[in-house]
Amino acid sequence: MASLCNSSSTTLKTPFTSSTSLGSTPKPSQLFLHGKRNQTFKVSCKVSNNNGDQNVETNSVDRRNVLLGLGGLYGVANAIPLAASAAPTPPPDLSSCSKAKISATEEVSYSCCAPRPDDLNKVPYYKFPSMTKLRIRPPAHAADEEYIAKYNLAISRMKDLDKTQPSNPIGFKQQANIHCAYCNGAYVIDGKVLQVHNSWLFFPFHRWYLYFYERILGSLIDDPTFGLPYWNWDHPKGMRFPPMFDREGTSLYDERRSQQIRNGTVIDLGSFGDQVQTTQLQLMSNNLTLMYRQLVTNAPCPLLFFGGPYVLGNNVEAAGTVETIPHSPVHIWTGTKRGSILPNGETSHGEDMGHFYSAGLDPVFYCHHSNVDRMWNEWKAIGGKRRDISQKDWLNSEFFFYDENGNPFRVKVRDSLDTKKMGYDYAPMPTPWRNFKPKTKATDGKVNTSSLSPASKVFPLAKLDKAISFSINRPTSSRTQQEKNEQEEMLKFNEIKYDNREYIRFDVFLNVDKNVNADELDKAEFAGSYTSLPHVHRAGDTNHVATATLRLAITELLEDIGLEDEDTIAVTLVPKKGGEGISIGGAEISLVDC
């Protein structure tokens, strides 16, 4: 793809004048779509410093806001960290966008920087247009041929813009570049990479991203009711690659996918790059167990589900449960195997889905994230303390997108909490994982913790190249139900360090020894997993080291395996991928407010 910054400015006109039609596709309601269809907007791709813009923006944005620009950055992600005295990060100059990176030393061969407005002060906040009918997102496996034809046409027209108007912000590559720029180091502020993954920005960023993407597709086929499909990998009927995306010669097909997705292969929601040698039934059972653990057991609190507060330059990654699994493993499972040869003869980095920089180039990316977004709704529906984050630093965080008419808008996280208010909803599908609490035990009785080395002797752990078991003390035992309701017991692994160029996966079990069968996750002792996609961590990181924290809520788990009254318990770590490059600083159990 050619650079988008070949001139100081250009005028874009969105091409909604195509006479191509699709049968009886309904026309857009004037109450639903707003503005003139041929509306133009002036954008600029200047890469020189612009201190004037920076000063104006700094003074015009509330200090507690987070401002992220898609199609041009004019702010930074900011949230109050654990230290309440931390100062908000100031918004940067728009020209901070540069080449995105595949690794800390290898740049993406094209520019991911999308066009940006000349005058940021004139960019308004987005207001939802009036609507007469909700857009309903259907499960991908159940889509009929009429829907698939419309979807193909919409993607085809979006891809046509790449040929006729490559700088148009609603074109297919420009939309894919949004993910590339914000997830692979294109934006650097004071030497620190801006990243929308591994924190509480993950869910709202991607919800807004898909919102505008969906509206663009609907506009291109004159159907304001068009809803993106969701790949419902959380249900056994959806645990295979959606057939509509595997039809060669169509706009939904991507030749840069793993061959393992074909022929009705069951997906592994904990994929670490290699196929698990087990039965399809066991794999489905593992998948449902992972869903239960990630949405129920390990996500009783908002910050466990959404991820930790985002602090620009904070090197500790704190992804939410769903982002860790199944989000990342689905990316890994779908992308090509790293080191294999792509159709163009190049060596694969996991393209397209298996690497952040290229994920948006596969149409199934948006279908995958549609279901990730659906999990936000499903998680809140479980009840208890599962509710949206209330901190203003999250609610007032902002992003920047182009709408279906090519017009720029600011959006706030607080306006993305209700999908129906945003104009869309999901076609209902059963969620069998809700009732899939593992009950079968892998171990009879209690493991003799006195025979295990204590955590204080095991950590820091230089490498996780084999399964390891240790004993760890609990802060208290025999808690009352009221005490459990007030505080969650948390198993925490600190200072997890690994090579950010590699796929990472390890599992955690309680009350088993290192000989546990780690391919059977549907056991009561399975506590959770840690996974990671290759990604750029921060600018100037030549040693490729990422640092993360893993938190596992274990209150329910201790009840299920009968360890509530024990002062010391056994923990086992089982490496699945990249273990020889994983070090862990420490492990502890604490009680935390939910």
C-alpha positions in Angstrom: 0.0 0.0 0.0 1.3 3.4 -0.9 2.0 6.0 1.8 -0.9 8.2 2.7 1.3 11.2 3.2 2.4 12.2 -0.3 0.9 15.7 -0.1 0.2 18.3 2.5 -3.5 18.0 2.2 -6.2 16.4 0.1 -10.0 16.5 -0.2 -11.9 13.3 0.2 -15.3 12.5 -1.1 -17.0 9.3 0.0 -18.2 7.3 -3.0 -21.8 6.6 -2.2 -23.0 7.3 -5.7 -22.6 3.7 -7.1 -25.6 2.5 -9.0 -24.9 -1.1 -8.1 -27.8 -2.7 -6.3 -28.6 -5.9 -4.6 -32.1 -7.2 -5.3 -34.5 -5.7 -2.8 -31.9 -4.2 -0.4 -33.8 -1.6 1.5 -32.9 2.1 1.2 -31.6 4.0 4.2 -34.0 5.8 6.4 -33.4 9.5 6.5 -34.0 9.3 10.2 -31.2 6.8 10.5 -28.4 8.2 8.3 -27.5 11.8 8.8 -25.7 14.4 6.6 -25.3 14.6 2.9 -23.9 11.5 1.2 -21.4 13.4 -0.9 -20.1 15.5 2.0 -16.4 16.3 1.7 -13.9 16.8 4.5 -10.4 18.2 4.2 -7.7 16.1 5.8 -3.9 16.4 6.1 -1.1 14.0 6.4 1.7 16.4 7.4 4.4 14.7 9.4 6.3 17.8 10.5 5.9 19.0 14.1 3.0 21.2 14.8 3.3 22.7 18.2 0.4 25.0 17.6 -2.0 22.1 17.4 -0.5 20.6 20.4 -0.9 23.7 22.6 -4.5 24.3 21.4 -5.5 20.7 22.1 -3.8 20.6 25.5 -5.9 23.6 26.7 -9.1 22.4 25.2 -9.3 18.9 26.7 -10.2 18.2 30.3 -7.1 17.1 32.2 -8.7 13.8 33.2 -9.8 12.9 29.7 -8.1 10.2 27.6 -8.0 11.2 23.9 -7.1 8.7 21.3 -7.2 9.6 17.6 -8.1 7.0 15.0 -7.1 8.4 11.6 -4.9 10.9 13.5 -3.8 11.0 17.1 -4.5 14.1 19.1 -4.4 12.7 22.6 -3.2 9.9 24.8 -4.6 7.1 26.9 -4.6 8.2 30.5 -5.9 6.7 33.7 -5.2 7.1 37.3 -2.8 4.3 38.2 -2.6 2.6 41.6 -0.9 5.7 43.0 -3.7 8.3 43.3 -1.2 11.1 43.0 -0.3 10.2 39.4 -0.7 13.1 36.9 -2.7 12.7 33.7 -0.7 12.3 30.5 -1.0 15.4 28.2 -2.3 15.0 24.7 0.5 14.8 22.0 0.9 16.5 18.6 -1.0 14.8 15.8 2.2 14.3 13.8 3.4 11.7 16.3 2.2 9.0 13.9 5.0 7.2 12.3 5.8 3.7 10.9 4.1 0.9 12.8 6.3 -2.0 13.8 6.0 -5.8 13.4 8.7 -6.2 16.1 10.8 -3.8 18.0 13.3 -3.7 15.1 11.1 -4.4 12.0 8.7 -1.8 10.6 5.5 -2.4 8.7 6.3 -1.9 5.0 3.5 0.7 4.5 2.1 3.6 6.5 -0.7 2.8 8.9 -1.3 6.5 9.6 -4.7 7.5 8.3 -5.7 11.0 7.2 -6.2 13.5 10.0 -8.3 16.7 10.3 -6.5 20.0 9.8 -8.4 21.8 12.6 -9.0 19.6 15.6 -11.0 22.2 17.4 -13.8 21.8 14.8 -14.1 18.1 15.3 -17.5 17.6 17.1 -18.5 14.9 19.6 -20.5 12.2 18.0 -24.3 12.1 18.5 -26.2 9.0 17.7 -28.5 9.5 14.8 -32.2 8.8 15.1 -33.2 5.3 14.2 -36.4 3.4 13.3 -35.0 -0.2 13.8 -32.1 -1.8 15.7 -29.3 -3.4 13.7 -29.3 -7.0 14.7 -26.0 -8.9 14.6 -26.6 -12.5 13.6 -24.5 -15.6 14.6 -22.2 -16.3 11.7 -22.8 -20.0 11.4 -26.5 -19.4 10.9 -26.3 -16.7 8.2 -28.4 -17.4 5.1 -27.3 -16.9 1.5 -29.0 -13.5 1.1 -27.2 -12.1 4.1 -23.9 -13.5 2.9 -24.4 -11.9 -0.5 -25.0 -8.5 1.0 -22.0 -8.9 3.3 -19.8 -9.8 0.4 -21.0 -6.9 -1.6 -20.4 -4.4 1.2 -16.8 -5.7 1.7 -16.3 -5.7 -2.0 -17.3 -2.0 -2.3 -15.1 -1.1 0.7 -12.1 -2.8 -1.0 -12.9 -1.0 -4.3 -12.2 2.3 -2.5 -8.6 1.1 -2.0 -8.2 1.3 -5.8 -10.1 4.5 -6.5 -9.5 6.6 -3.4 -6.7 5.0 -1.3 -6.8 7.9 1.2 -10.5 7.6 1.9 -10.9 6.8 5.6 -13.8 4.4 5.0 -11.8 2.2 2.6 -10.9 -1.4 3.6 -7.2 -0.8 4.1 -7.7 2.5 5.9 -10.1 0.7 8.3 -7.6 -2.1 8.9 -4.9 0.6 9.5 -6.8 1.8 12.5 -5.8 -1.4 14.3 -2.3 -1.4 12.9 -1.5 2.1 14.1 -2.9 1.8 17.6 -1.6 -1.7 18.3 1.9 -1.8 16.8 3.7 1.3 17.9 2.8 3.9 15.2 2.0 6.4 17.9 4.9 7.3 20.2 4.6 10.0 22.9 7.7 11.1 24.8 9.3 7.8 23.8 6.3 5.7 25.0 4.1 3.7 22.7 0.4 4.2 22.8 -1.4 0.8 23.0 -5.2 0.0 23.3 -4.7 -3.6 24.3 -3.8 -5.1 27.7 -5.9 -2.6 29.7 -9.4 -1.3 30.3 -9.3 0.5 26.9 -9.6 -2.8 25.1 -13.4 -3.3 25.2 -14.6 0.3 24.5 -12.0 0.9 21.8 -13.1 -2.1 19.8 -16.8 -1.5 20.4 -16.5 2.0 18.8 -14.3 0.6 16.1 -16.9 -2.0 15.1 -19.7 0.5 15.4 -18.4 2.8 12.7 -17.2 -0.1 10.6 -20.7 -1.6 10.6 -22.3 1.6 9.7 -19.9 2.1 6.8 -20.8 -1.4 5.4 -24.5 -0.6 5.7 -24.1 2.6 3.9 -22.2 1.0 1.0 -25.1 -1.3 0.3 -27.8 1.2 1.2 -29.0 -0.9 4.2 -29.1 0.9 7.5 -30.3 -2.3 9.2 -27.2 -4.3 8.3 -25.5 -5.8 11.3 -22.1 -7.5 11.5 -22.2 -11.2 12.1 -20.6 -12.6 15.3 -18.5 -15.7 15.3 -20.0 -17.4 18.3 -17.1 -19.5 19.3 -18.6 -19.7 22.8 -21.2 -22.2 21.6 -20.5 -25.7 20.2 -22.3 -24.8 17.0 -19.9 -21.9 16.4 -16.7 -23.6 17.4 -15.6 -24.0 13.8 -14.5 -21.4 11.3 -17.5 -19.6 9.9 -18.1 -21.2 6.4 -19.0 -17.8 4.8 -15.4 -16.7 5.2 -13.8 -19.8 3.7 -15.2 -19.4 0.2 -12.3 -18.8 -2.2 -12.8 -16.0 -4.7 -15.2 -14.0 -2.4 -14.5 -10.7 -0.7 -14.7 -12.5 2.7 -11.9 -14.9 1.9 -8.3 -14.2 3.1 -5.6 -16.5 1.7 -3.3 -15.6 4.6 -5.0 -17.9 7.1 -3.9 -21.0 8.8 -4.8 -24.2 7.0 -5.9 -25.8 10.3 -9.1 -23.7 10.3 -10.5 -25.6 7.3 -12.4 -28.9 7.0 -14.6 -28.3 10.0 -11.8 -28.3 12.6 -12.9 -27.5 16.1 -11.3 -24.3 17.4 -9.1 -24.3 20.5 -10.1 -21.2 22.6 -6.8 -21.6 24.4 -4.7 -22.0 21.2 -1.0 -21.4 21.6 -0.1 -22.1 18.0 0.0 -25.9 18.0 -2.9 -28.3 17.6 -3.9 -30.0 20.8 -3.8 -33.8 20.4 -7.2 -34.7 21.8 -10.7 -35.5 20.7 -13.2 -32.9 19.3 -15.5 -33.6 22.3 -12.7 -33.0 24.8 -11.7 -29.8 22.9 -15.3 -28.5 23.0 -15.4 -29.3 26.7 -12.1 -27.5 27.2 -13.6 -24.5 25.4 -16.7 -24.3 27.5 -14.5 -24.6 30.7 -12.3 -21.8 29.5 -15.4 -19.6 28.9 -16.8 -20.4 32.3 -13.5 -19.6 34.0 -12.9 -16.4 32.1 -16.4 -14.9 32.4 -17.6 -16.3 35.7 -14.9 -17.6 38.0 -12.1 -15.2 37.2 -14.2 -12.1 36.4 -16.3 -11.3 39.5 -15.0 -7.8 39.5 -15.0 -5.1 36.8 -11.3 -4.5 36.6 -10.6 -8.3 36.2 -13.0 -8.5 33.3 -12.1 -5.2 31.6 -8.4 -5.1 32.5 -6.4 -2.7 34.6 -6.3 1.1 34.3 -4.3 2.4 31.4 -1.2 4.5 32.1 0.8 5.7 29.2 4.4 4.3 29.5 3.4 1.9 32.3 5.3 -1.2 31.2 3.1 -3.7 33.2 0.3 -5.3 31.0 -2.9 -6.1 32.8 -5.3 -7.5 30.2 -8.9 -8.5 31.2 -10.0 -12.1 31.3 -11.7 -12.2 27.9 -8.9 -10.4 26.2 -6.4 -13.0 27.4 -8.7 -15.9 26.6 -10.5 -16.5 24.2 -9.7 -13.2 22.3 -5.9 -13.8 21.8 -6.1 -17.5 21.1 -8.7 -17.1 18.4 -6.3 -14.7 16.7 -3.5 -17.2 17.0 -5.6 -20.1 15.8 -6.8 -18.3 12.7 -3.5 -16.7 11.5 -0.8 -18.5 9.6 1.8 -20.4 11.6 4.7 -18.2 12.3 7.8 -19.0 10.2 5.7 -20.5 7.4 5.8 -19.2 3.9 2.9 -16.9 2.8 1.4 -16.9 -0.7 3.6 -14.0 -1.7 6.7 -15.9 -0.7 7.4 -13.9 2.5 7.9 -15.5 5.9 4.9 -15.3 8.1 4.7 -13.4 11.3 1.3 -14.9 12.0 -0.6 -12.9 9.3 -3.2 -11.9 9.0 -5.2 -12.6 12.2 -2.2 -13.8 14.2 -0.5 -10.4 14.5 -2.0 -7.0 15.6 -0.6 -5.0 12.6 -2.4 -7.2 10.0 -5.4 -8.5 11.8 -7.8 -5.9 10.3 -6.9 -7.1 6.8 -8.9 -10.3 7.4 -12.7 -9.7 7.3 -13.2 -12.4 10.0 -11.4 -10.0 12.4 -14.5 -7.9 12.7 -16.7 -11.0 13.1 -14.4 -12.3 15.9 -14.5 -9.0 17.7 -18.3 -8.8 17.3 -18.5 -11.8 19.6 -15.8 -10.4 21.9 -18.1 -7.3 22.2 -21.1 -9.6 22.8 -19.2 -11.0 25.8 -19.4 -7.6 27.4 -23.2 -7.8 27.4 -23.2 -11.5 28.4 -20.8 -10.8 31.3 -23.0 -8.0 32.8 -26.1 -10.3 32.4 -24.5 -12.8 34.9 -25.1 -10.3 37.7 -23.4 -9.9 41.0 -20.8 -7.2 40.9 -20.4 -7.5 37.2 -21.0 -4.0 36.1 -19.4 -1.3 34.0 -16.4 0.5 35.5 -17.5 3.7 37.4 -14.1 5.6 37.4 -14.3 8.8 35.5 -10.9 8.2 34.0 -12.4 5.3 32.1 -15.8 6.9 31.4 -14.3 10.1 30.1 -11.7 8.4 27.9 -12.1 9.4 24.2 -11.4 8.1 20.8 -11.6 9.5 17.3 -13.2 7.9 14.2 -14.6 8.7 10.8 -18.2 8.0 10.2 -19.8 6.4 7.1 -19.8 9.8 5.4 -16.1 10.3 5.9 -16.7 12.9 8.7 -14.5 13.0 11.8 -16.0 12.7 15.3 -14.8 12.4 18.9 -16.5 9.7 21.0 -16.5 8.9 24.7 -16.4 5.6 26.5 -19.4 6.6 28.6 -21.5 6.6 25.5 -20.7 3.0 24.6 -22.1 1.2 27.6 -25.5 0.3 26.1 -25.5 -1.3 22.6 -29.2 -0.6 22.1 -28.6 3.1 22.6 -25.9 2.8 20.0 -28.5 1.3 17.6 -27.6 -2.4 17.6 -28.1 -5.7 19.4 -27.2 -9.3 19.1 -29.5 -12.1 17.9 -29.8 -14.4 20.9 -27.9 -17.6 21.2 -27.7 -20.0 24.2 -24.6 -19.7 26.4 -24.0 -23.2 27.7 -20.8 -22.1 29.3 -22.7 -20.4 32.0 -23.6 -23.8 33.5 -20.3 -25.5 32.7 -18.7 -25.3 36.1 -16.1 -28.1 36.2 -17.1 -30.6 38.8 -14.9 -33.6 38.1 -11.7 -33.6 40.1 -8.3 -34.6 38.9 -7.0 -35.3 42.4 -8.6 -37.3 45.3 -8.2 -35.5 48.6 -5.6 -32.8 49.3 -2.1 -32.6 47.9 0.5 -32.9 50.6 1.8 -29.3 50.6 4.6 -30.1 53.0 6.3 -32.1 50.3 6.4 -29.0 48.0 8.8 -26.1 48.0 7.1 -22.9 49.3 6.6 -20.0 46.9 9.3 -18.1 48.7 11.8 -20.7 47.6 10.5 -21.1 44.0 10.3 -17.4 43.1 11.8 -15.5 41.4 11.6 -18.2 38.7 14.2 -17.8 36.0 12.3 -19.9 33.3 9.1 -21.9 33.1 10.5 -24.6 30.9 8.7 -27.5 32.7 5.7 -28.0 35.0 6.4 -26.8 38.5 4.4 -27.2 41.8 4.8 -25.1 44.9 2.9 -24.4 48.2 1.6 -21.0 49.0 0.1 -19.5 52.2 -3.4 -17.9 52.2 -4.0 -14.7 54.1 -6.9 -16.3 56.0 -9.1 -19.4 55.8 -12.7 -20.4 56.7 -14.2 -17.1 55.6 -17.9 -16.4 56.0 -20.2 -15.8 53.0 -20.4 -12.2 53.9 -16.6 -11.9 54.0 -16.4 -13.6 50.6 -19.0 -11.2 49.2 -17.0 -8.2 50.4 -13.6 -9.4 49.3 -12.3 -11.7 46.5 -9.4 -14.0 47.2 -6.9 -13.4 44.5 -3.9 -15.5 43.3 -1.5 -13.1 41.7 1.7 -13.7 39.6 3.9 -10.6 39.5 6.6 -9.6 37.1 5.9 -12.1 34.4 8.5 -11.4 31.7 8.7 -12.9 28.3 9.8 -12.3 24.7 7.1 -10.1 23.1 7.9 -11.5 19.7 6.6 -15.0 20.7 3.3 -16.7 21.4 3.0 -17.4 25.2 0.7 -19.7 27.1 0.8 -21.4 30.5 -1.9 -22.9 32.7 -2.5 -22.7 36.4 -4.0 -25.5 38.5 -4.7 -25.8 42.3 -4.3 -28.9 44.4 -2.6 -31.0 41.7 1.0 -32.1 41.2 3.1 -31.5 38.1 1.9 -34.7 36.5 -1.6 -33.3 35.9 -3.0 -33.9 32.4 -3.0 -30.3 31.2 -4.8 -31.2 28.0 -8.0 -31.8 30.0 -9.1 -28.5 31.3 -12.6 -29.5 32.3 -11.4 -30.3 35.8 -12.3 -28.5 39.0 -8.7 -27.8 39.8 -8.0 -25.8 36.6 -7.7 -22.1 37.7 -6.9 -20.3 34.5 -4.3 -19.5 31.8 -2.1 -16.7 30.6 -1.6 -16.1 26.8 -0.1 -13.4 24.7 0.1 -12.5 21.0 3.3 -11.1 19.6 3.2 -7.3 19.8 5.4 -4.2 20.1 5.6 -3.3 23.8 7.2 0.1 23.8 9.6 2.3 21.8 13.2 1.6 22.0 12.7 -1.9 23.5 15.6 -3.7 21.8 15.5 -6.6 24.2 11.9 -7.5 23.3 10.9 -8.0 26.9 7.3 -7.5 28.0 6.1 -7.4 31.6 2.7 -8.6 32.7 0.7 -9.4 35.8 -1.8 -12.4 36.0 -4.6 -12.3 38.6 -6.9 -15.3 39.2 -9.9 -15.1 41.4 -10.0 -18.3 43.4 -12.8 -17.9 46.0 -15.2 -20.1 44.0 -12.5 -22.5 43.1 -11.4 -23.1 46.7 -15.1 -23.9 47.5 -15.4 -26.3 44.6 -12.3 -28.4 45.5 -12.8 -28.3 49.3 -9.9 -26.1 50.3 -11.7 -23.3 52.1 -10.4 -24.3 55.5 -6.7 -24.8 54.4 -4.0 -22.3 55.4 -1.7 -23.5 52.6 -2.5 -24.8 49.2 -0.7 -26.3 46.2 -0.3 -24.5 42.9 1.0 -26.0 39.7 2.1 -24.1 36.6 2.2 -25.9 33.3 3.9 -24.2 30.3 2.2 -24.7 26.9 4.1 -22.4 24.7 7.2 -20.2 25.1 7.9 -21.4 28.6 11.7 -21.4 28.3 11.4 -17.6 27.7 9.1 -16.9 30.6 10.3 -15.7 34.0 8.1 -14.9 37.0 9.1 -12.6 39.8 6.7 -13.8 42.5 3.4 -15.3 43.5 1.1 -14.3 46.3 -2.5 -14.6 47.5 -4.4 -11.6 48.9 -7.9 -10.4 49.6 -9.0 -7.5 47.4 -12.1 -5.4 47.2 -14.2 -6.2 44.2 
